[in-house]
Amino acid sequence: MKGMPVLNDEVPDEGDFDAGRRRGEFDDITPEDFIRGSGRGNPPGWLGSADIDRFRRQMPVAYVEIVPVRTDDLGRVRQVGSLLRVGDDGSIERTVIAGRILYHETIREAIARNVAKDLGDIALPVLPASLQPFTVAEYFPTPGMSEYHDPRQHAIALCYVVPIAGDCHPQDETLDVEWVDPHGDLIDTFIAQMANGHGDVVRKAIAWAGQ
């Protein structure tokens, strides 16, 4: 069965912050193995498209969702970020950073990887000292079961506010990142443009940050 393509940033390169952590079955796998194959098939935990679709129909999938913010010298949130992306139907949508927690990956690593995937390698996220999320968003494929909806799957998302200290260079499926004052006139407009419950996640993030 043909393997599903995987991005280079899903395996640490030499010098990455977590490059020295042992991963058992992943230890001898390189980024090139993910792209071209290692001759031994896909690394453990990776599924073909048919398998991942079946998996999504049978059990919940663990995600992290990240609301990026800019803070001042005292740690107060001065700007809240949102991403502009191309949706599955080709339309432009406003959303937050989100992605699966990979097999044999810690939550903190998942946060760092997904920020880098969308905002670039020099975004410099300030990772949370505690892994306690500010909320848990449970997405259902059936509309109306909750305020959170994902037509592909039942997903459980751990939600974090993450300050961004570096420069953002949107990449992958992200077209742009836009920042807005949480107290300004545009915040309600930005939130209203977020579908499937992401706007509710942002409102809870702002309230949790004491804004």
Helices and strands as residue ranges (DSSP letters): G 8-10, G 24-26, H 31-36, H 49-58, E 61-71, E 77-86, E 92-95, E 97-100, H 107-119, E 135-139, E 155-163, E 174-180, H 187-192, H 198-208
